[in-house]
Amino acid sequence: MSNYPMMYQMPTMANMSNMPNTSNMPYKHHMPQSIVVHPVDHCVVECLMSLKGNVVVLETTRGRLDGCLIDVKPDHVVLEERHKKFIVRICEIVWIMPD
């Protein structure tokens, strides 16, 4: 037996039929870690797209940034402030204000 820890393999549709029925069994196995998914908010992305090329103020969960909004993607924006570029995840933006 090796000293390496056993790795958990995520269930797929192909190997789901081989899994035991655990509905009546007490909880004794490790569950896979949950993954946080942030859905795309199309209204916010559309609003940011309309402000592209303008100076904006972004309040984020980490503080306030103001600068020129130079690029908008579904999950992040690129803001240029004093010749420095900041990539900000849209899910971290609290509010947006055109300057």
DRENVORO-671344 format. One line per field, with one value per atom (N, C-alpha, C, O): atom name; residue number from 1; x, y, z. Coordinates in steps of 0.2 Angstrom, whole numbers. Last residue first. Layout:
// DRENVORO-671344
balo: [CA,...]
tipa: [NUM,...]
east: [X,...]
north: [Y,...]
up: [Z,...]
***
This chain:
// DRENVORO-671344
balo: [N,CA,C,O,N,CA,C,O,N,CA,C,O,N,CA,C,O,N,CA,C,O,N,CA,C,O,N,CA,C,O,N,CA,C,O,N,CA,C,O,N,CA,C,O,N,CA,C,O,N,CA,C,O,N,CA,C,O,N,CA,C,O,N,CA,C,O,N,CA,C,O,N,CA,C,O,N,CA,C,O,N,CA,C,O,N,CA,C,O,N,CA,C,O,N,CA,C,O,N,CA,C,O,N,CA,C,O,N,CA,C,O,N,CA,C,O,N,CA,C,O,N,CA,C,O,N,CA,C,O,N,CA,C,O,N,CA,C,O,N,CA,C,O,N,CA,C,O,N,CA,C,O,N,CA,C,O,N,CA,C,O,N,CA,C,O,N,CA,C,O,N,CA,C,O,N,CA,C,O,N,CA,C,O,N,CA,C,O,N,CA,C,O,N,CA,C,O,N,CA,C,O,N,CA,C,O,N,CA,C,O,N,CA,C,O,N,CA,C,O,N,CA,C,O,N,CA,C,O,N,CA,C,O,N,CA,C,O,N,CA,C,O,N,CA,C,O,N,CA,C,O,N,CA,C,O,N,CA,C,O,N,CA,C,O,N,CA,C,O,N,CA,C,O,N,CA,C,O,N,CA,C,O,N,CA,C,O,N,CA,C,O,N,CA,C,O,N,CA,C,O,N,CA,C,O,N,CA,C,O,N,CA,C,O,N,CA,C,O,N,CA,C,O,N,CA,C,O,N,CA,C,O,N,CA,C,O,N,CA,C,O,N,CA,C,O,N,CA,C,O,N,CA,C,O,N,CA,C,O,N,CA,C,O,N,CA,C,O,N,CA,C,O,N,CA,C,O,N,CA,C,O,N,CA,C,O,N,CA,C,O,N,CA,C,O,N,CA,C,O,N,CA,C,O,N,CA,C,O,N,CA,C,O,N,CA,C,O,N,CA,C,O,N,CA,C,O,N,CA,C,O,N,CA,C,O,N,CA,C,O,N,CA,C,O]
tipa: [99,99,99,99,98,98,98,98,97,97,97,97,96,96,96,96,95,95,95,95,94,94,94,94,93,93,93,93,92,92,92,92,91,91,91,91,90,90,90,90,89,89,89,89,88,88,88,88,87,87,87,87,86,86,86,86,85,85,85,85,84,84,84,84,83,83,83,83,82,82,82,82,81,81,81,81,80,80,80,80,79,79,79,79,78,78,78,78,77,77,77,77,76,76,76,76,75,75,75,75,74,74,74,74,73,73,73,73,72,72,72,72,71,71,71,71,70,70,70,70,69,69,69,69,68,68,68,68,67,67,67,67,66,66,66,66,65,65,65,65,64,64,64,64,63,63,63,63,62,62,62,62,61,61,61,61,60,60,60,60,59,59,59,59,58,58,58,58,57,57,57,57,56,56,56,56,55,55,55,55,54,54,54,54,53,53,53,53,52,52,52,52,51,51,51,51,50,50,50,50,49,49,49,49,48,48,48,48,47,47,47,47,46,46,46,46,45,45,45,45,44,44,44,44,43,43,43,43,42,42,42,42,41,41,41,41,40,40,40,40,39,39,39,39,38,38,38,38,37,37,37,37,36,36,36,36,35,35,35,35,34,34,34,34,33,33,33,33,32,32,32,32,31,31,31,31,30,30,30,30,29,29,29,29,28,28,28,28,27,27,27,27,26,26,26,26,25,25,25,25,24,24,24,24,23,23,23,23,22,22,22,22,21,21,21,21,20,20,20,20,19,19,19,19,18,18,18,18,17,17,17,17,16,16,16,16,15,15,15,15,14,14,14,14,13,13,13,13,12,12,12,12,11,11,11,11,10,10,10,10,9,9,9,9,8,8,8,8,7,7,7,7,6,6,6,6,5,5,5,5,4,4,4,4,3,3,3,3,2,2,2,2,1,1,1,1]
east: [-93,-90,-91,-89,-106,-102,-99,-103,-105,-107,-103,-97,-110,-106,-109,-115,-108,-111,-107,-101,-100,-106,-111,-117,-92,-94,-100,-105,-89,-86,-88,-87,-93,-97,-94,-98,-84,-91,-94,-98,-67,-73,-79,-80,-56,-61,-66,-69,-40,-45,-50,-47,-33,-35,-41,-45,-18,-24,-26,-22,-12,-12,-18,-24,-13,-9,-8,-3,-24,-17,-12,-7,-33,-32,-25,-21,-43,-37,-37,-41,-51,-52,-44,-40,-60,-53,-54,-57,-71,-70,-62,-59,-78,-74,-74,-76,-87,-86,-81,-81,-90,-95,-94,-98,-80,-81,-87,-89,-74,-80,-80,-81,-62,-64,-69,-69,-60,-57,-59,-59,-65,-67,-65,-68,-54,-58,-59,-55,-58,-54,-58,-64,-58,-61,-56,-50,-63,-59,-62,-68,-65,-67,-62,-56,-65,-64,-66,-69,-69,-62,-61,-56,-81,-80,-74,-73,-81,-81,-81,-81,-88,-87,-87,-91,-81,-83,-82,-77,-84,-82,-85,-91,-77,-82,-79,-73,-75,-73,-79,-84,-78,-80,-76,-74,-76,-73,-74,-71,-92,-85,-82,-86,-105,-100,-93,-89,-112,-114,-109,-109,-106,-104,-106,-102,-112,-105,-103,-99,-125,-124,-117,-115,-123,-125,-124,-122,-119,-114,-116,-112,-131,-125,-120,-117,-139,-141,-135,-134,-133,-133,-135,-132,-123,-129,-129,-125,-119,-118,-124,-129,-117,-120,-118,-117,-104,-107,-110,-106,-102,-103,-107,-112,-92,-96,-96,-91,-93,-89,-94,-100,-90,-94,-90,-85,-81,-81,-86,-86,-89,-85,-86,-91,-90,-93,-88,-84,-85,-83,-87,-87,-96,-91,-90,-94,-106,-100,-94,-88,-122,-117,-110,-109,-131,-129,-123,-119,-142,-136,-134,-135,-152,-154,-148,-148,-146,-151,-153,-155,-135,-134,-140,-139,-132,-137,-136,-136,-115,-120,-126,-125,-112,-112,-117,-123,-113,-109,-109,-107,-120,-124,-120,-123,-110,-116,-119,-121,-101,-99,-105,-104,-106,-104,-103,-105,-108,-114,-112,-116,-97,-99,-105,-107,-90,-95,-97,-98,-73,-80,-84,-82,-63,-65,-72,-77,-51,-58,-59,-57,-36,-39,-47,-48,-28,-33,-36,-38,-11,-18,-22,-20,3,-1,-8,-11,10,9,5,4,3,7,5,0,4,0,4,9]
north: [295,301,307,313,283,287,293,297,271,278,281,281,256,259,266,267,244,249,252,252,232,234,239,238,219,226,227,223,206,210,217,221,201,199,203,202,206,209,207,211,208,204,207,211,219,218,213,214,224,219,217,215,239,235,230,232,247,243,239,235,263,256,253,256,277,272,265,262,280,283,279,277,266,272,274,270,257,260,267,271,242,249,252,249,229,232,239,243,217,223,225,223,200,205,211,211,192,190,196,196,196,194,193,193,212,204,202,206,227,223,216,215,240,233,230,231,252,251,245,244,265,258,256,259,275,274,267,262,277,277,276,276,272,277,277,278,262,263,268,267,257,261,262,263,241,248,251,248,227,229,237,239,226,224,225,225,242,235,233,237,255,253,245,242,264,257,256,257,277,275,268,267,281,278,277,277,288,287,286,288,278,283,282,277,266,272,278,283,259,258,264,267,260,265,264,268,250,257,262,268,239,240,247,250,241,242,243,247,237,244,245,251,224,228,236,240,218,218,223,227,220,224,224,229,211,218,223,228,199,202,209,213,192,196,201,206,175,181,186,183,167,168,175,180,160,166,167,167,146,148,155,156,137,143,145,146,120,125,131,130,109,113,118,121,94,101,105,103,78,83,90,92,70,73,78,80,55,62,64,61,45,46,53,57,43,41,42,41,44,48,46,47,28,34,37,34,24,23,29,35,26,23,22,20,31,34,32,36,26,28,31,35,13,17,19,15,15,11,16,22,17,20,16,15,13,9,11,7,24,17,12,8,33,34,28,27,33,29,30,27,42,35,31,25,54,50,43,38,54,56,52,47,59,55,58,64,63,65,61,58,54,54,57,54,58,57,58,63,49,54,53,47,44,42,48,53,49,49,47,48,38,43,43,38,27,32,38,43,11,17,22,22,-6,0,6,7]
up: [-73,-70,-75,-73,-70,-75,-72,-68,-58,-59,-64,-64,-51,-56,-57,-57,-37,-41,-46,-45,-34,-30,-34,-34,-42,-43,-39,-39,-42,-37,-37,-32,-54,-48,-42,-37,-63,-63,-56,-54,-58,-60,-59,-54,-66,-61,-63,-68,-69,-71,-65,-60,-73,-68,-71,-75,-78,-80,-74,-71,-77,-74,-76,-76,-80,-84,-82,-84,-71,-71,-74,-71,-75,-70,-69,-67,-84,-84,-80,-81,-83,-81,-81,-78,-89,-89,-88,-92,-82,-86,-85,-80,-83,-80,-85,-91,-89,-82,-79,-73,-103,-99,-91,-87,-104,-106,-101,-97,-109,-106,-108,-114,-108,-111,-107,-100,-103,-109,-112,-118,-94,-95,-102,-107,-85,-91,-92,-91,-67,-73,-79,-79,-50,-55,-61,-60,-37,-43,-48,-49,-20,-26,-31,-29,-13,-13,-19,-24,-13,-10,-10,-8,-19,-13,-9,-3,-28,-28,-20,-16,-38,-31,-31,-33,-51,-49,-41,-39,-61,-55,-53,-54,-78,-73,-66,-65,-93,-87,-82,-82,-108,-104,-97,-95,-115,-117,-113,-114,-111,-114,-117,-121,-107,-104,-107,-104,-113,-115,-113,-115,-106,-113,-116,-120,-94,-94,-102,-103,-98,-95,-96,-98,-102,-107,-104,-108,-89,-95,-100,-103,-82,-80,-86,-87,-89,-89,-87,-89,-88,-95,-94,-98,-78,-77,-83,-84,-77,-81,-80,-81,-61,-67,-71,-67,-53,-54,-61,-66,-43,-50,-50,-47,-33,-33,-41,-44,-30,-34,-34,-36,-16,-20,-24,-21,-15,-13,-18,-24,-13,-17,-15,-13,3,-3,-6,-3,10,9,2,-3,19,14,13,15,28,30,25,26,33,30,32,38,32,36,32,28,18,22,26,23,10,16,21,27,-2,1,8,12,-9,-3,1,6,-20,-18,-11,-6,-28,-24,-22,-22,-45,-39,-34,-37,-58,-54,-47,-43,-65,-64,-59,-56,-66,-61,-60,-54,-76,-70,-65,-59,-86,-88,-82,-82,-80,-82,-83,-82,-66,-72,-74,-71,-50,-54,-61,-61,-47,-48,-52,-57,-37,-44,-44,-41,-25,-26,-34,-36,-21,-24,-25,-27,-6,-11,-14,-11,-3,-1,-7,-13,-3,-6,-4,-3,2,7,4,7,-4,-5,1,4,0,0,0,4]
***
